[in-house]
Amino acid sequence: MNTIMNIDPWGFLDDLLGVPNRTFQAMRARAAGRFPPVNVFLDDNAILIDLQLPGKTAKDVTLALEPQAVVIADKPAAVEGKEPGQPAWSRRLDLPFRVNADKANAKFTNGILRIELPKTDKDGVKHITIK
């Protein structure tokens, strides 16, 4: 009798190494389609980020803005195979310049999260609310 096994190559590498490895976890998540697709538009004055999150709402996502990075994640929930309190996915995007957190805005429309970040020279970390 022949048996066909469905082997996750990234999970196999995690098991082989015997330690959690963020690189393999990120590769596995991307391969499984759990990372949201991202489009980034850049000009001299601002950066515009669009994330495709079908079936999600603003209440399902957290957004943190650092001087030269933005971190987007799902709100922690009980997910099989994860410790409680860990998001199922998170995405950190390093930015090519500092952004003005006071003028930043984020809007969720029809499953697309649009983040607008104007350029600045100031420092600081700020959490912003998704509308």
Secondary structure, 3 states (H helix, E strand, C coil): CCCCCCCCHHHHHHHHHCCCCHHHHHHHHHHCCCCCCEEEEECCCEEEEEEECCCCCHHHEEEEEECCEEEEEECCCCCCCCCCCCCCCEEEEECCCCECHHHCEEEEECCEEEEEEEECCCCCCEECCEC
